[in-house]
């Protein structure tokens, strides 16, 4: 007897055979869209997913839904490779999808079996980024994800997420599908919880609109609204007090409310915090239910919910307490607290007045934490503004694993299982939810420390070899081989983050100019790996540096948080001019451009203005160019149609092209959805000016500034760009990589000469 699965399998194999015969590039739309669904229904999706050309040709969203979470052990590694980057494939043409898959493969040290394609505008050359643990990205929210919670319904593993887009989403974790979008809140959703409310499977959401809303998990209908707080509600938890089911909430109004689930009325209001309540967790001391409450006033308070009495006040945190979690260690009740003071504290719930353990090293603080198990001893899970999710031993605080992949701070985390496999789920300011595999085979190795962000990159020739020079959060300047990214040497001297680097030649030798948060500018001999000068004068962070020359004198131009632009004679290691931007705030970026006989210093500032001074001249006030509405983060100079121009990127998400003769904005390039942190330009013989920009919207874009048309490269965490020929080198918060632009040469795309490597 023929079953439905038999029919689906036959359809899948027929479609696969036709596509293989015609070539995946010529597969019809039905095959691209529906083949994955037929293959899944017929039980042959794993077999099909081994064909990497199918992964490129298939409709990304449909294929990702068919593959699900990617935790099925029968699926090939290629399917996990696809799922790592499926969220970046949506809306891309097949050539660009192939390039993204090829880059993901390079990042994780595997071969995707893909060749450069003529329909791709870029192709990866090499990658030197730290591989990430396997995770599935759930995309759909349009703003930061403030809250995640795990649960199940009728055996189906679920996640609930709350976002700044005012919605709650219910996800099927097995398939990676959004089952429902719950709308009703009028401000962001700060907290979600899954469980029984009045005996009915429900999801509770707490919002900035001051309400707690209860939704039927099966139907998505809103069943109750708990009102009483006078400011936004930050947290909500389900529990019971003396056998009575309750909801406990904390608010920016500084109070904790206990609600009776049956009547939806407040039965107790707990007061005492002097600032808003950020987090609440419930535990037990003997037969008493207690609430552990963290606040922006820096204190943790423990309340007896039976009697409404305050048991203890713990004041060990030096900043706001953002998260608390309750668990058990060696048979006793414990809780952890974390916040804005870079420390994670572990306490005895019953009697501790001093922490059992202090875990330091959270430079950006702890936004969220959970306690649970992954098949062994209990662990803690944390999320931080440093973009990482971290797994630590609850027993001694030893770091076990760092989970990297988010491109912005992690706001919320939760521990659970998916079909028996331990997982972590995280929500981030990058608007995504990520499901991380914590199974033993994914847990091998240990974490060596905080992520080492690359902040800046530049390139320069040393004879027949081209060098890549980078700086980042680890205070080091690294020199790499541009052919494969191999590390050649490290330059030590800066004592804080290196934010900017420029590279060029002085007296025929390759040099680098670097600026750091230690307020110094350093000049390096790249051939010998030695410092030439330490330039002191800035009184705050040095944000940007540039190299140029005037009358055969090599000059460095630097800018920083002290509001000045400084010009240095690099032969003598001395400052020759100090230019005051006059706006009282930081100067974020600087470049040199303009007419060859009258070069200009061009700077971008925190007041949204671009300022320029003659490189040769006095210390008079600058020409001020206005148009951006937010901080100007990046600038590069070039020539468009014979006219010297400056190209600037800003926190308003726009890129502007300025005529340096007239000071007018001649083009606004729109398309980025977030701050533009990096700009570089190149001159092509036939094409003219090429503009490349990197943004916090997780894209790098290639622009024709004359028309505003552009190509999009989905690339996470770009912080710096350097362009040489058709090779684009990209600094990211996870490392360094190189791409070739327009891998199949077309008219006008042969070579681009970078006017100025800009970070």
Secondary structure as UniProt FT lines:
FT   HELIX           4..22
FT   HELIX           24..26
FT   HELIX           29..41
FT   TURN            42..43
FT   HELIX           45..48
FT   TURN            49..50
FT   HELIX           52..57
FT   HELIX           60..67
FT   TURN            68..69
FT   TURN            73..74
FT   HELIX           77..85
FT   HELIX           86..88
FT   TURN            89..91
FT   HELIX           94..107
FT   TURN            108..109
FT   TURN            118..119
FT   STRAND          122..129
FT   STRAND          135..139
FT   STRAND          145..153
FT   TURN            154..155
FT   STRAND          156..163
FT   TURN            164..165
FT   STRAND          167..172
FT   TURN            173..176
FT   STRAND          177..183
FT   STRAND          189..197
FT   TURN            198..199
FT   STRAND          200..207
FT   TURN            208..209
FT   STRAND          211..216
FT   TURN            217..219
FT   STRAND          222..227
FT   STRAND          233..241
FT   TURN            242..243
FT   STRAND          244..251
FT   TURN            252..253
FT   STRAND          256..260
FT   TURN            261..263
FT   STRAND          266..270
FT   STRAND          277..285
FT   TURN            286..287
FT   STRAND          288..295
FT   TURN            296..297
FT   STRAND          300..304
FT   TURN            305..308
FT   STRAND          309..314
FT   STRAND          321..329
FT   TURN            330..331
FT   STRAND          332..339
FT   TURN            340..341
FT   STRAND          343..348
FT   TURN            349..351
FT   STRAND          357..360
FT   TURN            363..364
FT   STRAND          368..373
FT   STRAND          378..383
FT   TURN            385..386
FT   STRAND          389..393
FT   TURN            394..396
FT   STRAND          399..403
FT   STRAND          410..418
FT   TURN            419..420
FT   STRAND          421..428
FT   TURN            429..430
FT   STRAND          432..437
FT   HELIX           440..442
FT   STRAND          454..462
FT   TURN            463..464
FT   STRAND          465..472
FT   TURN            473..474
FT   STRAND          477..481
FT   TURN            482..484
FT   STRAND          487..491
FT   STRAND          498..506
FT   TURN            507..508
FT   STRAND          509..516
FT   TURN            517..518
FT   STRAND          520..525
FT   TURN            526..529
FT   STRAND          530..536
FT   STRAND          542..550
FT   TURN            551..552
FT   STRAND          553..560
FT   TURN            561..562
FT   STRAND          564..569
FT   TURN            570..573
FT   STRAND          574..580
FT   STRAND          587..593
FT   TURN            596..597
FT   STRAND          600..605
FT   TURN            606..607
FT   STRAND          609..614
FT   STRAND          623..626
FT   STRAND          632..640
FT   TURN            641..642
FT   STRAND          643..650
FT   TURN            651..652
FT   STRAND          655..659
FT   TURN            660..662
FT   STRAND          665..669
FT   STRAND          676..684
FT   TURN            685..687
FT   STRAND          688..695
FT   TURN            696..697
FT   STRAND          699..704
FT   TURN            705..707
FT   STRAND          710..714
FT   TURN            716..717
FT   STRAND          718..724
FT   TURN            725..726
FT   STRAND          727..732
FT   TURN            733..734
FT   STRAND          735..741
FT   TURN            747..748
FT   STRAND          753..754
//
